[in-house]
Each structure stands twice: as C-alpha cells, then as structure tokens.
Amino acid sequence: MSPVLTLVALVAGAGLLLAAGGGSCDEPVEILSSLAINGSRYGWPLAGPIVVTSTYGWRVRNGKDEFHPGVDFHAVEATPVYAVEAGVVVGVDVAGVGNGRFNGNAVSVRGDSGVFWHYLHFSRMSCRVGPRVRVARGQRLGWSGHTGLADAPHLHLQASVLVTGADGRRRAQTVDPLDLFPIPRRVT
C-alpha cells in the first residue's frame, strides 16, 4: 500500500461566499474563497485538510501494475467538490453510461490556463455542459462519491494539457496535478 500524503499547506477557516448565479453549476453560485493558494491561479478541490490517498503514476492495484493518471484525495461520501480553476465545463459523464462506466459521475472543465481538469466519482453533480457554462475557481461542482471504478468514496482529480507530437498532431497528455500547485509536500 502506498503512503498517504498530507500536504503541508492546509486550508484554514473556510467561509462561504454566495454570489449571484450565472447559470452554470449552482443557483446561487457557491464559492469557497479560502481554497485559493498564495501565488497560484489554482485552488484546492476540497475544503479542510488535504489528504492524498493515491498519487499520480505507476502503482500496483489488485496485484497488477497500472498507471494512475490522476491523484486521489480522501473525501467521505457527499463532501463538496470545488473547481480548482475558473473555466468552461466541457464534459459531464453519467455513471453507467459511456465513459461513466469507468469515471462514474464526472465533470471536465477546460481551465482558463488551458489545463483540462477532470473530477471523477461524484455521488451527485451540480454542473451541466454547454458552450457558455462557466465556473469560477472555488465554485461547487458536485459532491464526492464512489461511482464508476472506485473502491471507496474519494475525489479523483486528473489534469491534462494539449501537446504537439513529432507528427505535428495535438493530443492530450496527463500531468501530475500536484505539480501544478506551488506547495511543499511531506509524507506522513
């Protein structure tokens, strides 16, 4: 079993700000202001202490080596999940349908920085997809769960960027989401 990581920068004293709804994820829009990280355009997807239960990269699961293209955060069932960055909702998966067989209830957001953020395994979602469905950093996207291929409730956060290959074609490449957050980490 891999060690659990606790990020040094813990989110303190979360307060909720309510803003007028913009027709995106919530009416009214719920924004958790304390999720912002100093010096970063990104905020944490969960309030409170951030605990990583599975890291990005190769791991052994059920006796087999597999590549884990994201980071799993500890989150009990129905924990609110917030947008890490402002952007546009570009995809919503429903558990049991298409990609939802694996991802469960999931939301994908194209961040204003160009990073694609994928939030998986929701118990419930508060987003819909559309050409102008915008989310603000810290806006609630849904509630954690264990839909799709998940052994227990948690949030799987995946980040991908578009890269140009040697053949000149653009493709999505996953990156370690924690590399995008300018904070030190320690193993506990």
Buried (B, 14 or more C-beta within 10 A) or exposed (E): EBEEBBBEBEBEEBEEEEEEEBEBBBEEBBBBEBBBBEEBBBBBBBBBEBBBBBBBEEBEEEEEEEEBBBBBBBBEEBBBBBBBBBBBBBBBBBBEEEBBBEBBBBBBBBBEEEBBBBBBBBBEBBBEBEEEBBBBBBBBBBBBBBBBEBEEBBBBBBBBBEEEEEEEEEEEEBBBBBEBBEBEBEEE
